[in-house]
Amino acid sequence: MGSDWETVIGLEIHAQLATRSKIFSGSPTAYGAPPNTQANLVDLGYPGVLPVLNAEAVRMAIKFGLAIGARIATHSVFARKNYFYPDLPKGYQISQYELPIVAHGALEILLDDGARKRVGITRAHLEEDAGKSLHEGLARWTGIDLNRAGTPLLEIVSEPDLRSAREAIAYMKKVHTLVRYLEICDGNMQEGSFRCDANVSVRRRGATQLGTRAEIKNVNSFRFVERAIQYEVARQIELIESGGKVVQETRLYDPDRGETRSMRTKEEANDYRYFPDPDLLPLAVPRSLIEEVGRSLPELPDQKAERLASQYGLTEYDASVLTASRELASYYEEVVRETRGDPKLAANWVMGELAAALNRDGLDIGRSRLPPAGLARLLARIADATISGKIAKEVFEAMWASGRDADAIIAERGLTQITDTSAIERVIEEVLAKNPGQLAEYRSGKDKLFGFFVGQVMKATQGKANPGQVNELLRRKLSS
C-alpha cells in the first residue's frame, strides 16, 4: 500500500533572469519575436566569437542568494556541459558545475496543517538557455528557433527534502513568489520563464537509503507538476510491488493523458564531460558588490507576512496569502490605508470577492478592474452601515462590470440599508401577523424557526434591513 512508502522529491527550478540582453551576448531577450531574429553570432555558436558575461545576471544571482541566506561565492567558474541536440548550436551549454555562485541556502514553506518546514537549497547557478524545437504546422519537419539560446537562467536546486506533491508545490510557489519580489524573474510560466524539473523516488518507510529516481523534465505549471509527481509516485510503487525495478531516466509529462513517459536514460555528470570554459575567466565577486546588493534587497515575502500579521492582526494563513505577490500585498495595504477601517474586513474582501473576480476573468492584480480606492469606498459603506455585507456583493459586481463608484451605484439602485428602528419594527409586526402558525410553533419551543422569521423580514425589505438590528428587534418582539 502507498502508506508503506515514503516519497522523496527534489526540484530543479529554472528561472529566466529579467535582463534586457542575453547572458553572454548583446542579443535582446524580449518574448514573442519572430523565430531567429534575436540571435547573433555568439548565440549561434560561430567560430571565433567570444562570450562576454552579463554583469546584471550576476547581480540577480547574488540577490537571490542573499534572500535565501546562502553563501555567495567570491570565486566561481563557468563550465562547458557537452551534449548534442538540434537546438544547442554550439554543441555545449555554458553552465556552472563544481563552483556555483550560490550554495547552501534554505526557504521555509507553510504546510497544509499550518506547520512550517525548512527546505534546503543545495545551489543556484548561472547558465545559458538552449533554443527551442518547433513542431506545429511543420508536417514531418522540426523547426529550430534560437531566439531563446543564450537567455540567462538561474537554476535553483533543492535538497531532496520534499515528501509529497503538495510540499513540492508549496516550495515551488515560494520560490516563484521570491523571484518576483526580487524582480529578477517575471515568473511567467506560460512563456517558459519559470519551469521545473522534478526528481522523484520512493523508498520503504523507515529506510535511509534513497531509491532510484526518475527526472520529470520541463514542467511549466503548478498543477501539472503536482499531477506529474502523483502519477510518477504511483507508477514507481506499483512497479516495485509487482517485482520490477525503477530505472534512472528522464521522463516527460503528458498533460492530455495525465501520465509520464520515458524520454531517455538519465545521464550522469560524467556523460556531459564538464570542463572549465576556456573562453571565460573565473568569476570574481568582490565583497563590496555583495554588500551593495544586500542593501538593495526589498522587504521579502516572509518579512512582509510577519509584519502584516503583527500590524493588522491577521492570521498567519491570511498574511501568507496576501503576500503571495508584491502587487497583491501593496493593493491590500492601500485598501487599508484608504478605509482607515477594519484590516480583517479588507483582507476578507481582497482574498474573497476580489480574488474570485480576478480568477474568473483571468486577470492578475495589476489589471484589476477595481482600484484599491474603489474597494475602500465600498468597504466604508459597509462599516458605516449604509449597506449590508450581502448588498455590498451586489454593488461590487456592478462596480466590477461598469467601473463606477460605489456611492453612485448605491444611490441609483436605492440600496441604502434601512436602519430606522421603527420602520424595521413595523415590518417585523407584519411578518408575525402573516405567519401565526410559525409564531405559535416558535413560542412552543421550536427555536429554529427564528431563522425563518429573519429571512421573511429581509425578504420583505429586499435585503435592505440592517441584519444586526433585525436580529435584536425580532428577539425582543418574540420574547414579549
MARPAPA-546988 format. One line per field, with one value per residue (C-alpha): residue in three letters; chain; x, y, z. Coordinates in nm, 3 decimals. Layout:
N
resn = (ala  ...)
chain = (A  ...)
px = (X  ...)
py = (Y  ...)
pz = (Z  ...)
This chain:
480
resn = (met  gly  ser  asp  trp  glu  thr  val  ile  gly  leu  glu  ile  his  ala  gln  leu  ala  thr  arg  ser  lys  ile  phe  ser  gly  ser  pro  thr  ala  tyr  gly  ala  pro  pro  asn  thr  gln  ala  asn  leu  val  asp  leu  gly  tyr  pro  gly  val  leu  pro  val  leu  asn  ala  glu  ala  val  arg  met  ala  ile  lys  phe  gly  leu  ala  ile  gly  ala  arg  ile  ala  thr  his  ser  val  phe  ala  arg  lys  asn  tyr  phe  tyr  pro  asp  leu  pro  lys  gly  tyr  gln  ile  ser  gln  tyr  glu  leu  pro  ile  val  ala  his  gly  ala  leu  glu  ile  leu  leu  asp  asp  gly  ala  arg  lys  arg  val  gly  ile  thr  arg  ala  his  leu  glu  glu  asp  ala  gly  lys  ser  leu  his  glu  gly  leu  ala  arg  trp  thr  gly  ile  asp  leu  asn  arg  ala  gly  thr  pro  leu  leu  glu  ile  val  ser  glu  pro  asp  leu  arg  ser  ala  arg  glu  ala  ile  ala  tyr  met  lys  lys  val  his  thr  leu  val  arg  tyr  leu  glu  ile  cys  asp  gly  asn  met  gln  glu  gly  ser  phe  arg  cys  asp  ala  asn  val  ser  val  arg  arg  arg  gly  ala  thr  gln  leu  gly  thr  arg  ala  glu  ile  lys  asn  val  asn  ser  phe  arg  phe  val  glu  arg  ala  ile  gln  tyr  glu  val  ala  arg  gln  ile  glu  leu  ile  glu  ser  gly  gly  lys  val  val  gln  glu  thr  arg  leu  tyr  asp  pro  asp  arg  gly  glu  thr  arg  ser  met  arg  thr  lys  glu  glu  ala  asn  asp  tyr  arg  tyr  phe  pro  asp  pro  asp  leu  leu  pro  leu  ala  val  pro  arg  ser  leu  ile  glu  glu  val  gly  arg  ser  leu  pro  glu  leu  pro  asp  gln  lys  ala  glu  arg  leu  ala  ser  gln  tyr  gly  leu  thr  glu  tyr  asp  ala  ser  val  leu  thr  ala  ser  arg  glu  leu  ala  ser  tyr  tyr  glu  glu  val  val  arg  glu  thr  arg  gly  asp  pro  lys  leu  ala  ala  asn  trp  val  met  gly  glu  leu  ala  ala  ala  leu  asn  arg  asp  gly  leu  asp  ile  gly  arg  ser  arg  leu  pro  pro  ala  gly  leu  ala  arg  leu  leu  ala  arg  ile  ala  asp  ala  thr  ile  ser  gly  lys  ile  ala  lys  glu  val  phe  glu  ala  met  trp  ala  ser  gly  arg  asp  ala  asp  ala  ile  ile  ala  glu  arg  gly  leu  thr  gln  ile  thr  asp  thr  ser  ala  ile  glu  arg  val  ile  glu  glu  val  leu  ala  lys  asn  pro  gly  gln  leu  ala  glu  tyr  arg  ser  gly  lys  asp  lys  leu  phe  gly  phe  phe  val  gly  gln  val  met  lys  ala  thr  gln  gly  lys  ala  asn  pro  gly  gln  val  asn  glu  leu  leu  arg  arg  lys  leu  ser  ser)
chain = (A  A  A  A  A  A  A  A  A  A  A  A  A  A  A  A  A  A  A  A  A  A  A  A  A  A  A  A  A  A  A  A  A  A  A  A  A  A  A  A  A  A  A  A  A  A  A  A  A  A  A  A  A  A  A  A  A  A  A  A  A  A  A  A  A  A  A  A  A  A  A  A  A  A  A  A  A  A  A  A  A  A  A  A  A  A  A  A  A  A  A  A  A  A  A  A  A  A  A  A  A  A  A  A  A  A  A  A  A  A  A  A  A  A  A  A  A  A  A  A  A  A  A  A  A  A  A  A  A  A  A  A  A  A  A  A  A  A  A  A  A  A  A  A  A  A  A  A  A  A  A  A  A  A  A  A  A  A  A  A  A  A  A  A  A  A  A  A  A  A  A  A  A  A  A  A  A  A  A  A  A  A  A  A  A  A  A  A  A  A  A  A  A  A  A  A  A  A  A  A  A  A  A  A  A  A  A  A  A  A  A  A  A  A  A  A  A  A  A  A  A  A  A  A  A  A  A  A  A  A  A  A  A  A  A  A  A  A  A  A  A  A  A  A  A  A  A  A  A  A  A  A  A  A  A  A  A  A  A  A  A  A  A  A  A  A  A  A  A  A  A  A  A  A  A  A  A  A  A  A  A  A  A  A  A  A  A  A  A  A  A  A  A  A  A  A  A  A  A  A  A  A  A  A  A  A  A  A  A  A  A  A  A  A  A  A  A  A  A  A  A  A  A  A  A  A  A  A  A  A  A  A  A  A  A  A  A  A  A  A  A  A  A  A  A  A  A  A  A  A  A  A  A  A  A  A  A  A  A  A  A  A  A  A  A  A  A  A  A  A  A  A  A  A  A  A  A  A  A  A  A  A  A  A  A  A  A  A  A  A  A  A  A  A  A  A  A  A  A  A  A  A  A  A  A  A  A  A  A  A  A  A  A  A  A  A  A  A  A  A  A  A  A  A  A  A  A  A  A  A  A  A  A  A  A  A  A  A  A  A  A  A  A  A  A  A  A  A  A  A  A  A  A  A  A  A  A  A  A  A  A  A  A  A  A  A  A  A  A  A  A  A  A  A  A  A  A  A  A  A)
px = (0.000  0.103  0.121  0.412  0.616  0.787  0.820  1.144  1.140  1.398  1.321  1.543  1.378  1.488  1.415  1.476  1.650  1.485  1.786  1.736  2.016  2.147  2.400  2.696  2.589  2.411  2.107  1.769  1.562  1.212  0.948  0.744  0.979  0.969  1.191  1.565  1.551  1.710  2.020  2.360  2.684  2.769  2.429  2.462  2.800  3.002  3.377  3.598  3.333  3.382  3.124  3.113  2.939  2.634  2.705  2.334  2.277  2.550  2.383  2.049  2.205  2.366  2.030  1.862  2.144  2.124  1.744  1.772  2.056  2.304  2.678  2.781  3.100  3.361  3.521  3.309  3.369  3.176  3.199  3.102  2.828  2.868  2.571  2.433  2.081  1.939  1.852  2.201  2.408  2.749  2.720  2.762  2.587  2.777  2.679  2.836  2.926  3.174  3.190  2.844  2.788  2.524  2.532  2.375  2.061  1.709  1.345  1.060  0.727  0.387  0.227  -0.145  -0.164  -0.015  0.329  0.645  0.913  1.267  1.369  1.740  1.867  2.187  2.290  2.177  2.396  2.403  2.374  2.250  1.926  1.907  1.692  1.353  1.234  0.908  0.667  0.333  0.238  0.558  0.416  0.701  0.967  1.107  1.185  1.457  1.410  1.729  1.579  1.597  1.952  2.177  1.896  2.024  1.889  1.929  1.897  1.781  1.845  1.674  1.786  1.570  1.372  1.020  0.794  0.477  0.347  0.175  0.503  0.673  0.410  0.429  0.807  0.781  0.525  0.752  1.043  0.808  0.693  1.051  1.198  0.912  0.958  1.325  1.228  1.485  1.229  0.878  0.764  0.557  0.514  0.320  0.613  0.862  1.022  0.976  0.984  1.076  1.240  1.121  1.342  1.112  1.189  1.021  1.154  1.009  0.902  1.185  1.457  1.757  1.893  1.738  1.551  1.629  1.499  1.329  1.357  1.040  1.162  1.047  0.705  0.573  0.253  0.197  -0.097  0.099  0.395  0.161  -0.012  0.316  0.463  0.148  0.144  0.516  0.495  0.207  0.393  0.712  0.531  0.326  0.639  0.838  0.548  0.497  0.863  1.012  1.284  1.280  1.525  1.709  1.578  1.439  1.063  0.817  0.473  0.182  -0.095  -0.352  -0.311  -0.214  0.091  0.470  0.650  1.012  1.223  1.579  1.812  1.921  2.271  2.528  2.757  3.046  2.831  2.839  3.221  3.223  3.537  3.606  3.514  3.846  3.681  3.561  3.778  3.677  3.411  3.549  3.278  3.408  3.267  3.173  2.934  2.771  2.720  2.581  2.330  2.236  2.144  1.912  1.700  1.329  1.110  1.097  0.775  0.827  0.921  0.617  0.383  0.519  0.467  0.111  0.018  0.163  0.049  -0.304  -0.384  -0.412  -0.373  -0.053  -0.252  -0.418  -0.084  0.079  -0.200  -0.186  0.192  0.183  0.293  0.427  0.141  -0.127  0.029  0.053  -0.311  -0.426  -0.226  -0.358  -0.717  -0.648  -0.490  -0.781  -1.053  -0.867  -1.102  -1.106  -0.795  -0.963  -1.265  -1.029  -0.839  -1.162  -1.272  -0.934  -0.897  -1.268  -1.472  -1.176  -0.971  -1.276  -1.343  -0.978  -0.971  -1.299  -1.178  -0.822  -0.666  -0.375  -0.395  -0.211  -0.502  -0.783  -1.091  -1.135  -0.861  -0.781  -0.956  -1.274  -1.283  -1.202  -1.509  -1.729  -1.593  -1.651  -2.021  -2.032  -1.853  -2.089  -2.395  -2.505  -2.529  -2.510  -2.238  -2.485  -2.586  -2.216  -2.159  -2.423  -2.261  -1.916  -2.033  -2.182  -1.859  -1.653  -1.870  -1.907  -1.609  -1.848  -1.822  -1.992  -2.191  -2.331  -2.449  -2.599  -2.791  -2.906  -3.039  -3.179  -2.973  -2.920  -2.968  -3.275  -3.158  -3.472  -3.579  -3.949  -3.953  -3.793  -4.035  -4.334  -4.203  -4.149  -4.506  -4.637  -4.431  -4.551  -4.910  -4.884  -4.733  -4.939  -4.878  -4.497  -4.523  -4.716  -4.464  -4.171  -4.325  -4.393  -4.019  -3.918  -3.629  -3.501  -3.789  -3.607  -3.410  -3.735  -3.859  -3.525  -3.545  -3.902  -3.809  -3.508  -3.724  -3.988  -3.723  -3.547  -3.239  -3.202  -3.279  -2.973  -2.923  -2.794  -3.097  -3.334  -3.196  -3.207  -3.558  -3.701  -3.569  -3.717  -4.053  -4.072  -3.991  -4.252)
py = (0.000  0.361  0.424  0.175  0.402  0.735  0.979  1.173  1.476  1.733  2.016  2.189  2.520  2.723  3.094  3.308  3.623  3.952  4.105  4.300  4.114  3.758  3.620  3.611  3.836  4.163  4.000  4.108  3.869  4.004  3.729  3.673  3.794  3.611  3.298  3.350  3.731  3.765  3.552  3.689  3.512  3.438  3.273  3.078  2.939  3.075  3.002  3.275  3.461  3.508  3.523  3.830  3.783  3.998  4.174  4.224  3.847  3.815  4.082  3.899  3.568  3.738  3.896  3.556  3.401  3.670  3.633  3.261  3.308  3.126  3.156  3.378  3.253  3.523  3.280  3.071  2.907  2.862  2.520  2.362  2.099  1.895  1.735  1.733  1.845  2.038  2.349  2.372  2.533  2.520  2.154  2.255  2.469  2.717  2.649  2.626  2.289  2.241  2.605  2.771  3.134  3.045  2.749  2.620  2.827  2.745  2.851  2.784  2.661  2.659  2.312  2.233  2.164  2.505  2.365  2.517  2.316  2.415  2.310  2.319  2.470  2.298  2.555  2.817  2.855  3.071  2.918  2.988  2.852  2.641  2.719  2.569  2.295  2.377  2.116  2.292  2.347  2.186  1.848  1.593  1.859  2.014  2.385  2.537  2.880  3.010  3.329  3.172  3.039  3.226  3.365  3.385  3.125  3.075  2.703  2.658  2.306  2.192  1.922  1.603  1.736  1.727  1.438  1.490  1.659  1.916  2.004  2.030  2.276  2.481  2.508  2.586  2.861  3.003  3.028  3.174  3.442  3.520  3.570  3.807  4.003  4.039  4.142  3.904  3.692  3.771  3.419  3.380  3.005  3.007  3.180  2.938  3.200  2.972  2.597  2.292  1.950  1.716  1.433  1.170  0.846  0.622  0.407  0.184  0.390  0.395  0.324  0.559  0.486  0.683  0.496  0.517  0.847  0.950  1.308  1.465  1.731  2.087  2.117  2.474  2.466  2.417  2.189  1.979  1.944  1.818  1.572  1.453  1.378  1.199  0.983  0.908  0.809  0.569  0.427  0.358  0.197  -0.027  -0.120  -0.220  -0.407  -0.610  -0.722  -0.469  -0.208  0.166  0.274  0.604  0.801  1.129  1.133  1.379  1.462  1.435  1.662  1.527  1.172  1.273  1.045  1.050  0.864  0.769  1.018  0.889  0.717  0.968  1.099  1.121  1.422  1.243  1.191  1.566  1.583  1.909  2.120  2.490  2.710  2.832  3.149  3.272  3.373  3.257  3.490  3.707  3.874  4.147  4.170  4.531  4.415  4.158  4.429  4.672  4.415  4.331  4.695  4.688  4.393  4.471  4.357  3.981  3.772  3.619  3.955  4.119  3.840  3.870  4.247  4.224  3.967  4.187  4.526  4.430  4.137  3.888  3.513  3.357  3.200  3.528  3.710  3.441  3.460  3.840  3.839  3.588  3.878  4.227  4.371  4.193  4.300  4.660  4.654  4.525  4.781  5.062  4.949  4.952  5.300  5.437  5.298  5.351  5.074  4.705  4.532  4.191  4.308  4.436  4.105  3.905  4.110  4.107  3.729  3.665  3.871  4.042  3.721  3.538  3.813  3.820  3.442  3.432  3.686  3.554  3.877  3.939  4.200  4.455  4.454  4.464  4.650  4.790  5.016  4.998  5.332  5.199  4.887  5.102  5.321  5.012  4.877  5.218  5.187  4.853  5.000  5.296  5.068  5.233  4.882  4.529  4.282  4.094  4.408  4.500  4.191  4.313  4.658  4.501  4.312  4.632  4.821  4.544  4.542  4.919  5.079  5.316  5.437  5.252  5.556  5.620  5.259  5.252  5.576  5.477  5.138  5.256  5.006  5.214  4.999  5.051  5.140  5.315  5.110  5.194  5.101  4.762  4.701  4.764  4.505  4.254  4.303  4.246  3.927  3.787  3.872  3.686  3.372  3.292  2.918  2.953  3.208  2.962  2.685  2.912  3.006  2.640  2.570  2.542  2.791  2.703  2.900  3.217  3.194  3.168  3.498  3.670  3.553  3.681  4.024  4.051  3.938  4.200  4.473  4.339  4.268  4.632  4.600  4.608  4.238  4.316  4.533  4.276  4.005  4.220  4.363  4.027  3.851  4.125  4.101  3.721  3.710  3.973)
pz = (0.000  -0.057  0.319  0.340  0.114  0.154  -0.137  -0.183  -0.413  -0.516  -0.757  -1.010  -1.092  -1.394  -1.350  -1.659  -1.539  -1.632  -1.807  -2.128  -2.306  -2.302  -2.057  -2.297  -2.585  -2.656  -2.820  -2.673  -2.460  -2.535  -2.565  -2.879  -3.155  -3.492  -3.491  -3.513  -3.508  -3.162  -3.203  -3.304  -3.397  -3.032  -2.974  -3.300  -3.198  -3.489  -3.477  -3.340  -3.140  -2.765  -2.483  -2.254  -1.917  -1.841  -1.509  -1.435  -1.439  -1.174  -0.957  -0.983  -0.879  -0.576  -0.490  -0.484  -0.281  -0.013  0.004  0.088  0.337  0.114  0.076  -0.215  -0.376  -0.433  -0.681  -0.917  -1.254  -1.578  -1.739  -2.066  -2.041  -2.358  -2.530  -2.882  -2.960  -3.260  -3.057  -2.899  -3.177  -3.003  -2.907  -2.542  -2.285  -2.068  -1.707  -1.362  -1.219  -0.934  -0.822  -0.842  -0.743  -0.476  -0.235  0.089  0.136  0.252  0.237  0.478  0.345  0.517  0.513  0.491  0.866  0.949  1.035  0.884  0.708  0.612  0.261  0.186  -0.138  -0.246  -0.504  -0.753  -1.056  -1.368  -1.712  -2.064  -2.205  -2.519  -2.822  -2.891  -3.126  -3.310  -3.446  -3.503  -3.866  -4.000  -4.101  -4.072  -4.012  -3.696  -3.687  -3.469  -3.309  -3.149  -3.001  -2.655  -2.696  -2.456  -2.239  -1.878  -1.637  -1.266  -1.191  -0.831  -0.700  -0.380  -0.140  -0.157  0.142  -0.006  0.087  -0.118  -0.430  -0.205  -0.035  -0.374  -0.497  -0.176  -0.222  -0.594  -0.525  -0.254  -0.500  -0.762  -0.516  -0.410  -0.759  -0.844  -0.519  -0.606  -0.962  -1.108  -1.299  -1.423  -1.329  -1.646  -1.668  -1.997  -2.167  -2.008  -1.780  -1.479  -1.521  -1.321  -1.337  -1.061  -0.933  -0.781  -0.599  -0.342  -0.060  0.210  0.509  0.763  0.504  0.497  0.150  -0.136  -0.407  -0.780  -0.912  -1.231  -1.352  -1.493  -1.734  -1.812  -1.648  -1.657  -1.449  -1.076  -1.149  -1.397  -1.157  -0.886  -1.117  -1.270  -0.926  -0.810  -1.122  -1.100  -0.731  -0.804  -1.108  -0.913  -0.618  -0.849  -1.046  -0.734  -0.570  -0.888  -0.879  -1.120  -1.074  -1.127  -1.398  -1.363  -1.658  -1.785  -1.835  -1.987  -1.850  -2.095  -1.958  -2.206  -2.075  -1.722  -1.725  -1.751  -2.026  -2.084  -2.281  -2.242  -1.998  -1.733  -1.790  -1.513  -1.471  -1.639  -1.951  -2.003  -1.985  -1.788  -1.806  -1.734  -2.028  -2.176  -2.314  -1.975  -1.680  -1.332  -1.191  -0.908  -0.698  -0.466  -0.113  -0.185  -0.459  -0.228  0.036  -0.221  -0.349  0.011  0.075  -0.228  -0.111  -0.075  0.214  0.148  0.148  0.495  0.643  0.485  0.603  0.957  0.951  0.814  1.080  1.355  1.225  1.117  1.346  1.058  1.087  0.958  0.673  0.567  0.577  0.362  0.102  0.086  0.038  -0.249  -0.469  -0.403  -0.609  -0.406  -0.074  -0.196  -0.311  0.028  0.225  0.009  0.073  0.449  0.430  0.227  0.456  0.785  0.888  0.972  0.828  0.862  0.660  0.390  0.391  0.356  0.055  -0.119  -0.071  -0.136  -0.382  -0.549  -0.590  -0.728  -0.985  -1.095  -1.127  -1.317  -1.573  -1.594  -1.464  -1.231  -0.956  -1.169  -1.417  -1.159  -1.281  -0.933  -0.792  -0.418  -0.356  -0.518  -0.300  0.004  -0.057  -0.083  0.248  0.407  0.318  0.499  0.801  0.832  0.790  0.463  0.311  0.445  0.353  0.132  -0.060  -0.086  -0.301  -0.545  -0.551  -0.603  -0.912  -1.056  -0.986  -1.146  -1.458  -1.502  -1.327  -1.149  -0.789  -0.502  -0.383  -0.732  -0.766  -0.415  -0.480  -0.830  -0.719  -0.387  -0.191  0.124  0.432  0.648  0.998  1.121  1.424  1.394  1.023  1.095  1.384  1.154  0.906  1.190  1.310  0.955  0.917  1.253  1.167  0.834  0.994  1.308  1.278  1.277  1.559  1.776  1.698  1.786  2.119  2.193  2.176  1.808  1.830  1.483  1.334  1.434  1.111  0.916  1.061  0.990  0.630  0.593  0.729  0.496  0.204  0.286  0.294  -0.022  0.191  0.294  0.667  0.894  0.986  1.336  1.415  1.265  1.491  1.803  1.746  1.640  1.952  2.165  1.989  2.002  2.372  2.466)
